[in-house]
């Protein structure tokens, strides 16, 4: 049973940076791809980024390109989402998730989910 535990997040002013972490246990971390999603109040969960199992490829939604960076360290069973130049519209609960296909932008493709972590960006 794969478990994903998230950390990081918090509150920051616009223009600031945060890094999210996602630690996996209970499975072979390098056997699945990782995705990041976010959900703002009253909105559907949306795709943010994805990274291939070996870190060799990444995909981002247009809204975060050039500002967010997805990475992973398979030796540490950990994935990261570095978020720079944050904007108030980035405010949401962020989730990491695992999938067997890449790139996958639909939540339906992801079998494993972290518990979510709040990111709040003030203007």
DSSP file (Angstrom, degrees, kcal/mol; ACC not computed):
  #  RESIDUE AA STRUCTURE BP1 BP2  ACC     N-H-->O    O-->H-N    N-H-->O    O-->H-N    TCO  KAPPA ALPHA  PHI   PSI    X-CA   Y-CA   Z-CA
    1    1 A X              0   0    0      0, 0.0     2,-0.3     0, 0.0    24,-0.0   0.000 360.0 360.0 360.0 114.8    0.0    0.0    0.0
    2    2 A X        -     0   0    0     22,-0.1     2,-0.4    26,-0.0    24,-0.2  -0.585 360.0-170.7 -77.8 132.5    1.6    3.2   -1.2
    3    3 A X  E     -A   25   0A   0     22,-2.8    22,-2.0    -2,-0.3     2,-0.5  -0.986   7.8-160.8-123.9 137.5    1.3    6.2    1.1
    4    4 A X  E     -A   24   0A   0    109,-0.5     2,-0.5    -2,-0.4   111,-0.4  -0.974   6.5-169.0-117.9 123.3    2.3    9.8    0.2
    5    5 A X  E     -A   23   0A   0     18,-2.7    18,-2.9    -2,-0.5     2,-0.2  -0.957   9.3-154.9-118.1 123.3    2.9   12.2    3.0
    6    6 A X  E     +A   22   0A   0     -2,-0.5     2,-0.3    16,-0.2    16,-0.2  -0.623  15.6 171.5 -98.7 152.7    3.2   15.9    2.2
    7    7 A X  E     +A   21   0A   0     14,-1.9    14,-2.6    -2,-0.2     2,-0.2  -0.942  39.9  52.6-148.3 170.2    5.0   18.7    4.0
    8    8 A X  E     +A   20   0A   0     -2,-0.3    12,-0.2    12,-0.2   110,-0.1  -0.624  54.7 109.5  96.7-161.9    5.9   22.3    3.4
    9    9 A X        +     0   0    0     10,-0.5     2,-0.3    -2,-0.2   110,-0.2  -0.341  29.0 137.1  82.5-170.5    3.4   24.9    2.3
   10   10 A X  E     -d  119   0B   0    108,-2.2   110,-2.8    -2,-0.1     2,-0.4  -0.910  56.2 -39.7 129.3-158.3    2.3   27.8    4.5
   11   11 A X  E     +d  120   0B   0     -2,-0.3     2,-0.3   108,-0.2   110,-0.2  -0.898  55.2 161.5-114.3 138.9    1.6   31.5    4.0
   12   12 A X  E     -d  121   0B   0    108,-2.5   110,-2.3    -2,-0.4     2,-0.2  -0.982  36.6-107.3-149.8 156.4    3.8   33.8    2.0
   13   13 A X  E >   -d  122   0B   0     -2,-0.3     3,-2.3   108,-0.2   110,-0.2  -0.507  55.1 -77.7 -82.9 157.5    3.5   37.2    0.4
   14   14 A X  T 3  S+     0   0    0    108,-2.8    73,-0.2     1,-0.3    -1,-0.1  -0.251 121.3  30.5 -54.5 137.5    3.2   37.6   -3.4
   15   15 A X  T 3  S+     0   0    0     71,-3.2    70,-0.6     1,-0.3    -1,-0.3   0.248  98.2 116.6  93.9 -12.2    6.6   37.2   -5.0
   16   16 A X    <   -     0   0    0     -3,-2.3    70,-2.4    70,-0.2     2,-0.3  -0.085  57.2-123.2 -81.6-176.2    7.8   34.8   -2.4
   17   17 A X        +     0   0    0     67,-0.2     2,-0.3    68,-0.2    67,-0.2  -0.934  21.8 177.9-132.2 151.8    8.8   31.1   -2.6
   18   18 A X  E     - B   0  83A   0     65,-2.2    65,-3.3    -2,-0.3     2,-0.4  -0.976  15.7-146.6-144.6 155.2    7.8   27.8   -1.0
   19   19 A X  E     - B   0  82A   0     -2,-0.3   -10,-0.5    63,-0.2     2,-0.3  -0.992   9.8-157.9-127.8 128.2    8.8   24.3   -1.4
   20   20 A X  E     -AB   8  81A   0     61,-2.4    61,-2.2    -2,-0.4     2,-0.3  -0.790   7.4-158.5 -99.0 144.1    6.5   21.3   -1.0
   21   21 A X  E     -AB   7  80A   0    -14,-2.6   -14,-1.9    -2,-0.3     2,-0.4  -0.911   7.5-166.7-121.3 151.9    7.7   17.8   -0.3
   22   22 A X  E     -AB   6  79A   0     57,-2.1    57,-2.4    -2,-0.3     2,-0.5  -0.921   7.9-165.8-140.8 109.4    6.1   14.5   -0.9
   23   23 A X  E     -AB   5  78A   0    -18,-2.9   -18,-2.7    -2,-0.4     2,-0.3  -0.846   8.6-153.0-103.6 129.8    7.5   11.4    0.8
   24   24 A X  E     +A    4   0A   0     53,-3.0     2,-0.3    -2,-0.5   -20,-0.2  -0.742  17.2 169.3-103.9 148.1    6.4    8.0   -0.3
   25   25 A X  E     +A    3   0A   0    -22,-2.0   -22,-2.8    -2,-0.3     3,-0.1  -0.971  52.1  43.1-146.9 160.9    6.4    4.7    1.6
   26   26 A X  S    S+     0   0    0     -2,-0.3     2,-0.3   -24,-0.2    -1,-0.1   0.618 106.3  42.0  82.3  13.6    5.0    1.2    1.2
   27   27 A X  S    S-     0   0    0    -24,-0.1     2,-0.9   -25,-0.0    -1,-0.2  -0.937  99.6 -67.8-165.6-173.7    5.9    0.7   -2.5
   28   28 A X    >   -     0   0    0     -2,-0.3     3,-2.2     1,-0.2     4,-0.2  -0.823  40.2-162.0 -95.2 104.4    8.6    1.2   -5.1
   29   29 A X  G >  S+     0   0    0     -2,-0.9     3,-1.3     1,-0.3    -1,-0.2   0.848  86.7  55.9 -57.0 -39.2    8.8    4.9   -5.5
   30   30 A X  G 3  S+     0   0    0      1,-0.3    -1,-0.3    44,-0.2    44,-0.1   0.486  91.7  74.9 -76.0  -0.2   10.6    4.7   -8.8
   31   31 A X  G <  S+     0   0    0     -3,-2.2     2,-0.3     2,-0.0    -1,-0.3   0.527  96.9  46.6 -89.2  -5.1    7.9    2.6  -10.3
   32   32 A X  S <  S-     0   0    0     -3,-1.3    68,-0.2    -4,-0.2     2,-0.2  -0.963  78.0-118.1-138.5 156.5    5.4    5.4  -10.7
   33   33 A X  E     -E   99   0B   0     66,-2.7    66,-2.4    -2,-0.3     2,-0.4  -0.499  29.8-131.0 -84.8 157.9    5.2    8.9  -12.0
   34   34 A X  E     -EF  98  51B   0     17,-2.3    17,-3.0    64,-0.2     2,-0.3  -0.902  20.8-174.0-116.1 140.7    4.4   11.8   -9.7
   35   35 A X  E     -EF  97  50B   0     62,-3.1    62,-2.3    -2,-0.4     2,-0.4  -0.911  13.5-146.4-127.2 158.6    1.9   14.6  -10.3
   36   36 A X  E     +EF  96  49B   0     13,-3.3    12,-2.9    -2,-0.3    13,-1.7  -0.990  20.9 174.8-124.0 134.0    1.0   17.8   -8.4
   37   37 A X  E     -EF  95  47B   0     58,-2.8    58,-2.9    -2,-0.4     2,-0.3  -0.851  11.6-156.6-128.9 164.8   -2.5   19.2   -8.3
   38   38 A X  E     -EF  94  46B   0      8,-2.3     8,-3.3    -2,-0.3     2,-0.4  -0.992   3.3-161.0-143.8 154.4   -4.2   22.0   -6.5
   39   39 A X  E     -E   93   0B   0     54,-2.2    54,-2.3    -2,-0.3     2,-0.2  -0.948   6.3-161.7-140.2 116.0   -7.7   22.9   -5.4
   40   40 A X    >   -     0   0    0      4,-0.4     3,-2.3    -2,-0.4    52,-0.1  -0.581  46.0 -75.2 -89.3 157.4   -8.9   26.4   -4.5
   41   41 A X  T 3  S+     0   0    0      1,-0.3    -1,-0.1    -2,-0.2     3,-0.1  -0.280 118.8   6.6 -55.3 129.1  -12.1   26.9   -2.5
   42   42 A X  T 3  S+     0   0    0      1,-0.3     2,-0.3    -3,-0.1    -1,-0.3   0.517 113.4 101.1  78.1   5.2  -15.1   26.3   -4.6
   43   43 A X  S <  S-     0   0    0     -3,-2.3    -1,-0.3     1,-0.0     2,-0.1  -0.795  75.2-101.9-120.9 162.7  -13.1   25.1   -7.6
   44   44 A X        -     0   0    0     -2,-0.3    -4,-0.4     1,-0.1     2,-0.3  -0.415  47.7 -91.3 -77.0 157.2  -12.3   21.7   -9.0
   45   45 A X        -     0   0    0     -6,-0.2     2,-0.3    -2,-0.1    -6,-0.2  -0.520  51.6-161.2 -67.4 132.0   -8.9   20.1   -8.5
   46   46 A X  E     -F   38   0B   0     -8,-3.3    -8,-2.3    -2,-0.3     2,-0.1  -0.887  19.6-104.9-124.5 151.4   -6.6   21.1  -11.3
   47   47 A X  E     +F   37   0B   0     -2,-0.3   -10,-0.2    58,-0.3     3,-0.1  -0.447  36.0 167.1 -70.7 139.8   -3.3   19.8  -12.7
   48   48 A X  E     -     0   0B   0    -12,-2.9    13,-2.4     1,-0.4     2,-0.3   0.696  58.7 -22.3-116.7 -52.2   -0.2   21.7  -11.8
   49   49 A X  E     -FG  36  60B   0    -13,-1.7   -13,-3.3    11,-0.2    -1,-0.4  -0.986  47.0-158.5-159.3 160.5    2.8   19.6  -12.8
   50   50 A X  E     -FG  35  59B   0      9,-2.2     9,-2.3    -2,-0.3     2,-0.4  -0.990   4.8-161.4-144.8 151.0    4.0   16.0  -13.4
   51   51 A X  E     -FG  34  58B   0    -17,-3.0   -17,-2.3    -2,-0.3     7,-0.2  -1.000  24.7-115.8-136.5 136.3    7.4   14.4  -13.4
   52   52 A X    >   -     0   0    0      5,-2.6     3,-2.1    -2,-0.4     5,-0.1  -0.194  37.3 -99.9 -67.0 160.8    8.4   11.1  -15.0
   53   53 A X  T 3  S+     0   0    0      1,-0.3   -21,-0.1     2,-0.1    -1,-0.1   0.806 123.8  38.8 -54.2 -34.2    9.5    8.2  -12.8
   54   54 A X  T 3  S-     0   0    0    -23,-0.1    -1,-0.3    19,-0.0    18,-0.1   0.337 112.1-114.0-100.2   7.3   13.2    8.8  -13.4
   55   55 A X  S <  S+     0   0    0     -3,-2.1    -2,-0.1     2,-0.2    17,-0.1   0.567  81.8 124.4  75.3   6.8   12.9   12.6  -13.3
   56   56 A X  S    S+     0   0    0      1,-0.1     2,-0.3    -5,-0.0    -1,-0.1   0.576  70.6  29.6 -80.3  -8.7   13.8   12.8  -17.0
   57   57 A X        -     0   0    0     -5,-0.1    -5,-2.6     2,-0.0     2,-0.3  -0.994  62.1-170.9-150.8 142.9   10.8   14.7  -18.1
   58   58 A X  E     -G   51   0B   0     -2,-0.3     2,-0.4    -7,-0.2    -7,-0.2  -0.961   4.1-162.6-133.1 153.0    8.5   17.3  -16.5
   59   59 A X  E     -G   50   0B   0     -9,-2.3    -9,-2.2    -2,-0.3     2,-0.3  -0.993   9.4-172.6-135.2 140.9    5.2   18.8  -17.6
   60   60 A X  E     -G   49   0B   0     -2,-0.4   -11,-0.2   -11,-0.2     2,-0.2  -0.965  28.2-113.1-134.5 149.8    3.6   22.0  -16.3
   61   61 A X    >>  -     0   0    0    -13,-2.4     3,-1.8    -2,-0.3     4,-0.9  -0.532  39.7-112.1 -72.8 150.7    0.3   23.8  -16.7
   62   62 A X  G >4 S+     0   0    0      1,-0.3     3,-0.5     2,-0.2    -1,-0.1   0.819 111.8  66.4 -56.3 -33.3    0.7   27.1  -18.5
   63   63 A X  G 34 S+     0   0    0      1,-0.2    -1,-0.3     3,-0.0   -15,-0.0   0.714 112.0  31.7 -64.8 -20.3   -0.2   29.1  -15.3
   64   64 A X  G X> S+     0   0    0     -3,-1.8     3,-2.4   -16,-0.2     4,-2.3   0.458  83.3 129.1-117.4  -3.4    3.0   28.0  -13.5
   65   65 A X  T << S+     0   0    0     -4,-0.9     4,-0.1    -3,-0.5    -3,-0.0  -0.285  80.8  15.2 -57.3 133.9    5.5   27.5  -16.3
   66   66 A X  T 34 S+     0   0    0      2,-0.4    -1,-0.3     1,-0.1     3,-0.1   0.281 126.2  59.7  85.9 -11.5    8.7   29.3  -15.5
   67   67 A X  T <4 S+     0   0    0     -3,-2.4    17,-2.1     1,-0.2     2,-0.3   0.707  96.9  53.7-115.7 -36.0    7.8   29.7  -11.8
   68   68 A X  E  <  -C   83   0A   0     -4,-2.3    -2,-0.4    15,-0.2     2,-0.4  -0.793  60.3-165.8-106.1 146.8    7.3   26.2  -10.5
   69   69 A X  E     -C   82   0A   0     13,-2.5    13,-3.0    -2,-0.3     2,-0.4  -0.987   5.4-156.5-134.3 125.3    9.8   23.3  -10.7
   70   70 A X  E     +C   81   0A   0     -2,-0.4     2,-0.3    11,-0.2    11,-0.2  -0.828  23.9 159.4 -98.7 135.8    9.1   19.7  -10.1
   71   71 A X  E     -C   80   0A   0      9,-2.1     9,-3.0    -2,-0.4     2,-0.3  -0.932  19.1-157.5-146.2 169.6   11.9   17.3   -9.1
   72   72 A X  E     -C   79   0A   0     -2,-0.3     2,-0.5     7,-0.3     7,-0.3  -0.995  13.5-154.7-151.6 151.9   12.3   14.0   -7.4
   73   73 A X  E > > -C   78   0A   0      5,-3.3     5,-1.9    -2,-0.3     3,-1.2  -0.900   9.6-172.1-126.6  98.4   15.0   12.0   -5.5
   74   74 A X  G > 5S+     0   0    0     -2,-0.5     3,-0.6     1,-0.3   -44,-0.2   0.793  84.2  62.4 -66.1 -26.9   14.3    8.3   -5.9
   75   75 A X  G 3 5S+     0   0    0      1,-0.2    -1,-0.3    -3,-0.1   -46,-0.0   0.786 113.2  36.5 -67.0 -25.3   17.0    7.4   -3.4
   76   76 A X  G < 5S-     0   0    0     -3,-1.2    -1,-0.2     2,-0.2    -2,-0.2   0.339 106.1-125.9-106.3   4.1   15.0    9.4   -0.7
   77   77 A X  T < 5 +     0   0    0     -3,-0.6   -53,-3.0    -4,-0.4     2,-0.4   0.872  69.3 130.1  54.0  38.6   11.6    8.4   -2.0
   78   78 A X  E   < -BC  23  73A   0     -5,-1.9    -5,-3.3   -55,-0.2     2,-0.3  -0.968  43.5-166.0-132.8 139.0   10.8   12.1   -2.1
   79   79 A X  E     -BC  22  72A   0    -57,-2.4   -57,-2.1    -2,-0.4     2,-0.3  -0.894  13.5-158.0-117.4 152.7    9.3   14.5   -4.7
   80   80 A X  E     -BC  21  71A   0     -9,-3.0    -9,-2.1    -2,-0.3     2,-0.4  -0.941  15.3-160.5-131.1 150.4    9.5   18.2   -4.5
   81   81 A X  E     -BC  20  70A   0    -61,-2.2   -61,-2.4    -2,-0.3     2,-0.6  -0.910  14.2-162.0-128.4 105.9    7.6   21.2   -5.9
   82   82 A X  E     -BC  19  69A   0    -13,-3.0   -13,-2.5    -2,-0.4     2,-0.6  -0.774   8.2-165.7 -87.8 123.2    9.6   24.4   -5.8
   83   83 A X  E     +BC  18  68A   0    -65,-3.3   -65,-2.2    -2,-0.6     2,-0.3  -0.941  11.1 173.9-118.2 116.1    7.3   27.4   -6.2
   84   84 A X        +     0   0    0    -17,-2.1   -67,-0.2    -2,-0.6   -68,-0.2  -0.745  59.5  23.3-115.7 164.3    8.8   30.8   -6.9
   85   85 A X  S    S-     0   0    0    -70,-0.6    -1,-0.2    -2,-0.3   -68,-0.2   0.898  84.9-160.5  48.8  48.0    7.3   34.2   -7.8
   86   86 A X        -     0   0    0    -70,-2.4   -71,-3.2    -3,-0.2     2,-0.3  -0.242   7.7-157.9 -64.9 146.5    4.1   33.1   -6.1
   87   87 A X    >   -     0   0    0    -73,-0.2     3,-2.3   -72,-0.1     4,-0.3  -0.847  31.3-110.0-121.0 156.7    0.9   34.9   -6.9
   88   88 A X  G >  S+     0   0    0     -2,-0.3     3,-1.8     1,-0.3    33,-0.3   0.842 117.4  63.1 -55.1 -32.6   -2.4   35.3   -4.9
   89   89 A X  G 3  S+     0   0    0      1,-0.3    -1,-0.3   -49,-0.0   -49,-0.0   0.562  89.1  69.4 -72.7  -5.6   -4.1   33.1   -7.5
   90   90 A X  G <  S+     0   0    0     -3,-2.3    -1,-0.3     2,-0.0     2,-0.2   0.527  70.6 121.4 -83.2  -6.5   -1.7   30.2   -6.5
   91   91 A X    <   +     0   0    0     -3,-1.8     2,-0.3    -4,-0.3    29,-0.2  -0.401  40.6 103.8 -61.1 124.4   -3.6   30.0   -3.2
   92   92 A X  E    S- H   0 119B   0     27,-2.0    27,-2.6    -2,-0.2     2,-0.5  -0.966  76.9 -78.3-179.4 171.7   -5.0   26.5   -2.9
   93   93 A X  E     -EH  39 118B   0    -54,-2.3   -54,-2.2    -2,-0.3     2,-0.4  -0.866  50.1-147.5 -89.0 127.5   -4.6   23.1   -1.2
   94   94 A X  E     -EH  38 117B   0     23,-3.2    23,-1.9    -2,-0.5     2,-0.4  -0.806  14.2-168.7-103.8 138.9   -1.8   21.3   -3.1
   95   95 A X  E     -E   37   0B   0    -58,-2.9   -58,-2.8    -2,-0.4     2,-0.3  -0.963  12.9-150.3-126.1 140.3   -1.7   17.5   -3.5
   96   96 A X  E     +E   36   0B   0     -2,-0.4    18,-2.8   -60,-0.2     2,-0.3  -0.817  24.7 179.7-100.3 154.3    0.9   15.1   -4.7
   97   97 A X  E     -EI  35 113B   0    -62,-2.3   -62,-3.1    -2,-0.3     2,-0.4  -0.992  22.0-130.3-153.8 153.4   -0.2   12.0   -6.5
   98   98 A X  E     +EI  34 112B   0     14,-2.0    13,-1.8    -2,-0.3    14,-1.5  -0.893  25.4 173.9-113.6 139.9    1.2    8.9   -8.1
   99   99 A X  E     -EI  33 110B   0    -66,-2.4   -66,-2.7    -2,-0.4    11,-0.2  -0.937  34.7-138.8-139.4 160.3    0.3    7.5  -11.5
  100  100 A X  S    S+     0   0    0      9,-0.6     2,-0.3    -2,-0.3    10,-0.1   0.512  87.4  62.5 -96.1  -7.4    1.4    4.7  -13.8
  101  101 A X  S    S-     0   0    0      8,-0.3     2,-0.3   -68,-0.1     3,-0.3  -0.889  80.4-118.7-120.1 151.6    1.1    6.8  -17.0
  102  102 A X  S    S+     0   0    0     -2,-0.3     2,-0.1     1,-0.3   -50,-0.0  -0.998  85.6  18.7-143.8 140.7    2.9    9.9  -18.0
  103  103 A X  S    S+     0   0    0     -2,-0.3     2,-0.5   -46,-0.0    -1,-0.3   0.572  77.8 166.3 -84.5 142.9    2.1   12.6  -18.6
  104  104 A X        +     0   0    0     -3,-0.3    -5,-0.0     1,-0.1    -3,-0.0  -0.970  15.6 171.6-121.5 120.4   -1.3   12.5  -16.9
  105  105 A X        +     0   0    0     -2,-0.5     2,-0.4   -58,-0.1   -58,-0.3   0.479  56.5  89.0-104.2  -5.4   -3.2   15.7  -16.3
  106  106 A X  S >  S-     0   0    0      1,-0.1     3,-1.5   -60,-0.1     4,-0.3  -0.758  73.1-137.7 -96.0 139.4   -6.4   14.1  -15.2
  107  107 A X  G >  S+     0   0    0     -2,-0.4     3,-1.6     1,-0.3    -1,-0.1   0.791 101.3  70.3 -61.4 -26.4   -7.0   13.2  -11.5
  108  108 A X  G 3  S+     0   0    0      1,-0.3    -1,-0.3     3,-0.0    -4,-0.0   0.722  90.3  60.3 -66.1 -19.6   -8.5    9.9  -12.8
  109  109 A X  G <  S+     0   0    0     -3,-1.5    -9,-0.6   -10,-0.1     2,-0.5   0.595  89.4  86.1 -81.9 -10.0   -5.1    8.7  -13.8
  110  110 A X  E <   +I   99   0B   0     -3,-1.6   -11,-0.2    -4,-0.3     3,-0.1  -0.814  46.3 177.0-104.0 125.8   -3.7    8.9  -10.3
  111  111 A X  E     +     0   0B   0    -13,-1.8     2,-0.4    -2,-0.5   -12,-0.2   0.725  68.1  53.5 -95.1 -26.3   -4.1    6.0   -7.9
  112  112 A X  E     -I   98   0B   0    -14,-1.5   -14,-2.0  -109,-0.0     2,-0.4  -0.916  64.9-174.0-118.7 139.3   -2.2    7.4   -4.9
  113  113 A X  E     -I   97   0B   0     -2,-0.4  -109,-0.5   -16,-0.2   -16,-0.2  -0.984  18.6-134.1-135.2 141.0   -2.8   10.7   -3.2
  114  114 A X        -     0   0    0    -18,-2.8  -109,-0.2    -2,-0.4     3,-0.1  -0.274  36.6-104.9 -77.2 175.8   -1.1   12.8   -0.5
  115  115 A X        -     0   0    0   -111,-0.4  -110,-0.1     1,-0.1   -20,-0.1   0.604  59.9-115.0 -82.5 -11.1   -3.1   14.4    2.3
  116  116 A X        -     0   0    0    -20,-0.1     2,-0.3     1,-0.1   -21,-0.2   0.170  22.0-136.2  90.9 147.8   -2.8   17.9    0.8
  117  117 A X  E     - H   0  94B   0    -23,-1.9   -23,-3.2  -110,-0.1     2,-0.3  -0.997  19.2-116.8-143.1 139.5   -1.1   21.0    2.2
  118  118 A X  E     - H   0  93B   0     -2,-0.3  -108,-2.2   -25,-0.2     2,-0.5  -0.568  23.6-172.7 -82.1 133.2   -2.3   24.6    2.2
  119  119 A X  E     -dH  10  92B   0    -27,-2.6   -27,-2.0    -2,-0.3     2,-0.5  -0.994   5.6-175.5-122.2 122.9   -0.5   27.3    0.3
  120  120 A X  E     -d   11   0B   0   -110,-2.8  -108,-2.5    -2,-0.5     2,-0.5  -0.978   4.9-170.6-123.9 124.4   -1.7   30.8    0.9
  121  121 A X  E     -d   12   0B   0     -2,-0.5     2,-0.3   -33,-0.3  -108,-0.2  -0.959   8.6-160.0-117.1 120.9   -0.3   33.8   -1.0
  122  122 A X  E      d   13   0B   0   -110,-2.3  -108,-2.8    -2,-0.5   -34,-0.0  -0.727 360.0 360.0-102.2 150.5   -1.2   37.3    0.1
  123  123 A X              0   0    0     -2,-0.3    -1,-0.1  -110,-0.2  -110,-0.1   0.454 360.0 360.0 -89.0 360.0   -1.0   40.4   -2.0
